[in-house]
Amino acid sequence: MKNQIQKIAVLTSGGDSPGMNAAIRAVVRACCFYKVECIGVFRGFQGLVEGDFEPLGARDVNYIINRGGTFLKSARSDAFRTVEGRQSAYRNLVDADIDALIIIGGDGSFKGGMTFNQEFNFPVITIPGTIDNDINGTTHTIGFDTALNTVMEAVDKIRDTASSHKRLFFVEVMGRDAGHIALNSGIGCGAEEIIIPEENLGMERLVETLKKSKASGKSSSIVIVAEGEKLGKNVFELADYVEKNLPEYDVRVSVLGHMQRGGAPSCFDRVLASRFGVKAVESLLEGKSNFMVGLINDQVVLTPLDKAVKGNSGIDWDLLRISDMISI
C-alpha cells in the first residue's frame, strides 16, 4: 500500500449520531496499524479553525465503542463558512504537519469538506454519520439503525398506553427532509399510518384510514409522523384536525425529539462504523481523496463526494406499499 501520508486528522461535525465514537476508534487504530499518526480535532470545523488538536493513540480510544455521541464533540462554525476561516484551518493543518483529513458527519459536513478540498487541494475522505440516512452513495449511515431501534422501543411502550386507554397517538420522529426513520420504524412498530415528507397523502386520506381502522375493530392507533411532513404546520395541527373530524378518538401527541440521536449504538452501527473508519484510512493511504465511504450491497465502497452531496438517497416506495398492505 502506497504511503506518502504520515499524519491524518479526524473530526466529527453536524448532529451527533450513535456510532461516531466507534468510527473514531476505527480511524485511530487503523492509523496505528499502518504506523501513521492520528490527530483528533475537537469541536468539528470550529476546532479546525482554532487549531484544537490532540494526538490520539490506540489506548486513547479505549471503551468508547459502546458510547453514544462523539467524544471529539461537535459544534457549528460560522468561521469555517468564510474564506478567512478556511484559510486559518488550512494553516493550522499545515503547521501541525497533517497530511489528510477524515470528516465524520452528514450532508452539511460533506459540503464543507468538499469546499475545503477544492480550495486547498487538501486530501479529504468523509464518513456518513447521521441518523436520517439521507445520503446518496450508501444504503446505511452510521446511527440510522440505532435510531430505528430507539424509536421502535419508545413506540412499543406508547402502544401499551394507547391500547389501555383506547387512544390515538401521533408520534413525531426525526426526519426534516427525509422519511427513512418514519417509514422503517412505522413498519417495525405496526403503525396504522406513516406520514413522510416525500409523499403528501392529504388530510382526507388520513381521516379515512383512521375511520377504517376504527370500523375494523381497532380500539387504538399509532400514526408515525416525520418532523418534515407536509400535511400541516406541525404534528399538533395534524392531531387537532383529526380530533375535530373524528371526535370518537381520544388523541394524544408524543414528540420523541433528540432521544433518537442518543444512546449506545447497536451492533450493526458499531460494525458499520468500524468498517467505514478502516476504509477511510486505507483510501487516504492509497492516494484517494474527495470521496465518501459508503455501503452498497453490503460492500464498503467509495462515492465521489460531489455525488454524495448533491444526491438524494431516495425513499423505498416498496416499503410504503407494504405498509399500506399490512396496516389493515
Secondary structure per residue as TSV (DSSP state, phi and psi in degrees):
chain	resnum	aa	ss	phi	psi
A	1	M	-	360.0	128.6
A	2	K	-	-61.4	143.2
A	3	N	-	-148.3	79.0
A	4	Q	-	-93.3	-8.6
A	5	I	-	-93.8	128.6
A	6	Q	-	-114.1	-14.9
A	7	K	E	-147.4	124.7
A	8	I	E	-119.9	134.1
A	9	A	E	-101.1	149.6
A	10	V	E	-133.5	138.6
A	11	L	E	-141.8	158.3
A	12	T	E	-114.8	140.7
A	13	S	-	-141.7	156.3
A	14	G	S	78.1	-160.8
A	15	G	S	-66.7	140.5
A	16	D	-	-71.9	157.4
A	17	S	-	-146.8	144.2
A	18	P	T	-60.0	128.3
A	19	G	T	111.7	-11.3
A	20	M	H	-60.3	-41.0
A	21	N	H	-64.2	-37.1
A	22	A	H	-64.0	-36.3
A	23	A	H	-68.7	-42.6
A	24	I	H	-58.6	-47.0
A	25	R	H	-56.9	-44.0
A	26	A	H	-65.8	-40.4
A	27	V	H	-61.2	-48.6
A	28	V	H	-61.3	-46.8
A	29	R	H	-75.3	-29.1
A	30	A	H	-66.5	-38.9
A	31	C	H	-61.0	-44.0
A	32	C	H	-61.3	-41.8
A	33	F	H	-60.9	-41.2
A	34	Y	T	-91.9	10.0
A	35	K	T	58.2	45.7
A	36	V	-	-117.8	139.4
A	37	E	E	-71.9	145.0
A	38	C	E	-122.5	133.9
A	39	I	E	-119.4	125.8
A	40	G	E	-86.5	132.1
A	41	V	E	-104.5	118.7
A	42	F	T	-89.2	143.3
A	43	R	T	67.2	35.9
A	44	G	H	60.0	-141.0
A	45	F	H	-64.8	-28.0
A	46	Q	H	-65.1	-39.2
A	47	G	H	-65.7	-30.9
A	48	L	H	-67.0	-42.2
A	49	V	H	-66.3	-37.3
A	50	E	H	-93.8	-3.7
A	51	G	T	71.2	36.0
A	52	D	-	-85.6	77.1
A	53	F	E	-111.7	152.1
A	54	E	E	-152.6	129.3
A	55	P	E	-61.8	142.1
A	56	L	E	-124.1	129.7
A	57	G	-	-113.9	177.3
A	58	A	G	-56.6	-38.3
A	59	R	G	-79.0	-16.3
A	60	D	G	-72.1	-14.8
A	61	V	G	-113.5	23.7
A	62	N	T	-63.1	143.7
A	63	Y	T	60.8	28.9
A	64	I	-	-113.0	-8.8
A	65	I	T	-62.8	-27.6
A	66	N	T	-94.9	-0.2
A	67	R	-	-95.1	137.8
A	68	G	-	-76.7	178.1
A	69	G	S	71.8	-157.0
A	70	T	-	-143.8	123.0
A	71	F	T	-73.0	-15.1
A	72	L	T	-80.4	-9.2
A	73	K	-	68.5	163.8
A	74	S	-	-140.0	150.4
A	75	A	-	-158.0	152.5
A	76	R	-	-72.9	148.6
A	77	S	-	-137.7	97.1
A	78	D	T	-66.6	-31.0
A	79	A	G	-63.4	-39.4
A	80	F	G	-69.4	-18.7
A	81	R	G	-75.1	-9.9
A	82	T	S	-101.3	154.0
A	83	V	H	-60.4	-41.7
A	84	E	H	-61.9	-40.7
A	85	G	H	-64.4	-42.7
A	86	R	H	-68.9	-33.8
A	87	Q	H	-63.5	-40.8
A	88	S	H	-63.1	-41.4
A	89	A	H	-62.1	-42.7
A	90	Y	H	-63.1	-45.0
A	91	R	H	-60.8	-39.9
A	92	N	H	-63.2	-41.0
A	93	L	H	-66.0	-44.3
A	94	V	H	-64.5	-44.9
A	95	D	H	-62.0	-29.8
A	96	A	T	-89.8	6.7
A	97	D	T	59.2	32.2
A	98	I	-	-86.6	133.9
A	99	D	-	-101.0	-19.6
A	100	A	E	-158.5	163.4
A	101	L	E	-134.7	134.6
A	102	I	E	-111.9	125.8
A	103	I	E	-113.8	125.1
A	104	I	E	-108.6	116.9
A	105	G	E	176.4	-157.1
A	106	G	-	-113.3	-156.1
A	107	D	H	-58.0	-45.6
A	108	G	H	-62.7	-39.0
A	109	S	H	-66.1	-38.5
A	110	F	H	-64.7	-40.4
A	111	K	H	-61.6	-41.0
A	112	G	H	-63.2	-42.6
A	113	G	H	-66.1	-39.0
A	114	M	H	-66.6	-42.7
A	115	T	H	-61.3	-43.1
A	116	F	H	-62.0	-42.9
A	117	N	H	-63.9	-41.9
A	118	Q	H	-67.2	-37.6
A	119	E	H	-76.0	-35.6
A	120	F	H	-121.0	1.2
A	121	N	-	53.4	39.1
A	122	F	-	-95.4	129.2
A	123	P	-	-60.0	126.6
A	124	V	E	-135.4	134.1
A	125	I	E	-127.9	137.5
A	126	T	E	-114.4	154.2
A	127	I	E	-124.2	127.2
A	128	P	E	-75.6	109.2
A	129	G	B	-122.4	94.3
A	130	T	-	-160.0	138.1
A	131	I	T	-73.2	-16.9
A	132	D	T	-73.3	-19.1
A	133	N	-	57.6	35.0
A	134	D	-	-108.1	33.1
A	135	I	-	-109.2	132.2
A	136	N	T	-73.0	144.5
A	137	G	T	97.7	6.9
A	138	T	-	-155.9	140.6
A	139	T	S	-80.0	-22.7
A	140	H	-	-138.5	135.5
A	141	T	-	-103.1	156.9
A	142	I	B	-65.2	126.1
A	143	G	T	105.9	-19.9
A	144	F	H	-62.6	-48.0
A	145	D	H	-62.5	-42.1
A	146	T	H	-64.2	-42.6
A	147	A	H	-60.2	-41.4
A	148	L	H	-60.6	-44.1
A	149	N	H	-66.6	-35.6
A	150	T	H	-64.2	-45.6
A	151	V	H	-62.7	-45.9
A	152	M	H	-61.0	-42.4
A	153	E	H	-63.6	-41.5
A	154	A	H	-66.8	-44.1
A	155	V	H	-67.8	-35.7
A	156	D	H	-57.7	-39.9
A	157	K	H	-69.8	-40.7
A	158	I	H	-62.9	-38.1
A	159	R	H	-63.6	-33.8
A	160	D	H	-56.2	-45.1
A	161	T	H	-70.1	-41.3
A	162	A	H	-58.8	-44.8
A	163	S	H	-72.5	-32.2
A	164	S	H	-67.5	-34.8
A	165	H	H	-112.0	9.1
A	166	K	T	53.4	53.5
A	167	R	E	-112.3	159.7
A	168	L	E	-105.7	122.0
A	169	F	E	-109.6	128.5
A	170	F	E	-95.0	120.0
A	171	V	E	-112.6	114.0
A	172	E	E	-89.0	129.7
A	173	V	E	-118.0	167.0
A	174	M	S	-70.3	155.7
A	175	G	-	138.9	70.2
A	176	R	S	-67.4	-38.7
A	177	D	S	-117.4	-8.5
A	178	A	-	-141.8	143.9
A	179	G	-	-103.0	23.0
A	180	H	H	-61.8	-43.8
A	181	I	H	-64.7	-47.4
A	182	A	H	-60.6	-46.8
A	183	L	H	-65.5	-48.9
A	184	N	H	-70.6	-43.8
A	185	S	H	-69.3	-32.7
A	186	G	H	-61.9	-43.1
A	187	I	H	-66.5	-43.9
A	188	G	H	-63.5	-28.2
A	189	C	H	-97.7	-3.3
A	190	G	T	70.6	37.2
A	191	A	-	-66.1	147.1
A	192	E	S	-75.6	-27.3
A	193	E	E	-151.1	146.8
A	194	I	E	-127.0	126.8
A	195	I	E	-116.9	119.9
A	196	I	B	-128.9	157.7
A	197	P	T	-63.5	-28.8
A	198	E	T	-71.9	-17.3
A	199	E	B	-139.4	123.7
A	200	N	-	-93.9	99.9
A	201	L	-	-75.4	-23.9
A	202	G	-	89.7	144.7
A	203	M	H	-62.5	-36.7
A	204	E	H	-63.7	-41.2
A	205	R	H	-65.3	-39.9
A	206	L	H	-58.6	-46.5
A	207	V	H	-63.5	-43.0
A	208	E	H	-62.9	-40.9
A	209	T	H	-60.7	-44.6
A	210	L	H	-68.8	-33.7
A	211	K	H	-62.9	-43.9
A	212	K	H	-63.7	-39.2
A	213	S	H	-60.6	-44.2
A	214	K	H	-64.4	-43.8
A	215	A	H	-66.6	-28.9
A	216	S	T	-79.0	-4.4
A	217	G	T	107.3	2.9
A	218	K	-	-73.5	130.3
A	219	S	S	-94.5	-11.8
A	220	S	-	-148.1	160.1
A	221	S	E	-145.9	152.2
A	222	I	E	-122.1	128.7
A	223	V	E	-117.1	120.4
A	224	I	E	-92.5	127.5
A	225	V	E	-123.7	121.9
A	226	A	E	-72.5	141.8
A	227	E	T	-61.7	-21.1
A	228	G	T	-95.1	17.0
A	229	E	-	-57.9	154.6
A	230	K	S	-107.0	1.5
A	231	L	S	-71.9	-42.9
A	232	G	S	-135.1	-178.7
A	233	K	S	-68.6	-31.5
A	234	N	S	-164.4	177.1
A	235	V	H	-65.5	-28.7
A	236	F	H	-69.7	-34.6
A	237	E	H	-66.0	-40.1
A	238	L	H	-59.2	-47.3
A	239	A	H	-62.0	-40.9
A	240	D	H	-63.6	-41.6
A	241	Y	H	-62.2	-46.2
A	242	V	H	-65.9	-40.0
A	243	E	H	-63.4	-36.7
A	244	K	H	-71.2	-36.1
A	245	N	H	-91.8	-18.1
A	246	L	-	-131.5	71.9
A	247	P	T	-63.4	-15.2
A	248	E	T	-71.5	-14.7
A	249	Y	S	-89.9	138.1
A	250	D	E	-94.3	103.5
A	251	V	E	-96.0	137.4
A	252	R	E	-134.0	156.7
A	253	V	E	-124.0	136.1
A	254	S	E	-131.2	120.6
A	255	V	E	-103.4	112.9
A	256	L	-	-74.0	-31.7
A	257	G	G	60.0	-144.6
A	258	H	G	-74.6	-6.8
A	259	M	G	-59.8	-23.1
A	260	Q	G	-68.8	-21.2
A	261	R	G	-93.1	-6.4
A	262	G	-	-106.8	-177.2
A	263	G	S	95.0	163.8
A	264	A	-	-65.7	134.6
A	265	P	-	-66.5	148.5
A	266	S	-	-68.0	166.8
A	267	C	H	-58.9	-41.9
A	268	F	H	-57.9	-46.7
A	269	D	H	-68.2	-34.2
A	270	R	H	-66.2	-42.4
A	271	V	H	-68.8	-44.0
A	272	L	H	-60.0	-46.6
A	273	A	H	-61.2	-38.6
A	274	S	H	-65.7	-42.8
A	275	R	H	-63.8	-43.5
A	276	F	H	-65.1	-41.7
A	277	G	H	-62.5	-44.3
A	278	V	H	-65.7	-43.5
A	279	K	H	-62.7	-37.4
A	280	A	H	-62.4	-45.6
A	281	V	H	-65.3	-47.2
A	282	E	H	-63.1	-34.9
A	283	S	H	-65.5	-42.9
A	284	L	H	-63.0	-41.4
A	285	L	H	-68.2	-22.3
A	286	E	T	-86.2	2.8
A	287	G	T	88.0	12.4
A	288	K	-	-90.1	149.2
A	289	S	-	-154.8	157.4
A	290	N	S	65.9	39.5
A	291	F	E	-124.8	157.9
A	292	M	E	-110.0	138.4
A	293	V	E	-82.5	134.1
A	294	G	E	-147.2	177.7
A	295	L	E	-120.3	120.0
A	296	I	E	-132.2	124.8
A	297	N	T	52.7	40.3
A	298	D	T	62.7	17.0
A	299	Q	E	-112.5	136.7
A	300	V	E	-79.3	122.2
A	301	V	E	-131.3	170.7
A	302	L	E	-112.0	136.6
A	303	T	E	-120.8	132.4
A	304	P	E	-52.2	136.4
A	305	L	H	-61.2	-34.3
A	306	D	H	-65.7	-31.5
A	307	K	H	-74.6	-35.5
A	308	A	H	-67.0	-38.5
A	309	V	H	-71.5	-46.3
A	310	K	H	-81.8	-19.5
A	311	G	-	-75.1	168.6
A	312	N	-	-125.9	126.8
A	313	S	-	-64.8	-26.9
A	314	G	-	76.3	136.4
A	315	I	-	-81.6	150.6
A	316	D	-	-85.9	98.5
A	317	W	H	-66.0	-24.5
A	318	D	H	-66.8	-32.1
A	319	L	H	-64.8	-36.6
A	320	L	H	-65.9	-40.3
A	321	R	H	-62.4	-42.9
A	322	I	H	-64.4	-40.2
A	323	S	H	-60.0	-45.9
A	324	D	H	-61.2	-36.6
A	325	M	H	-71.1	-41.4
A	326	I	H	-99.2	4.5
A	327	S	T	-96.4	9.7
A	328	I	-	-69.3	360.0
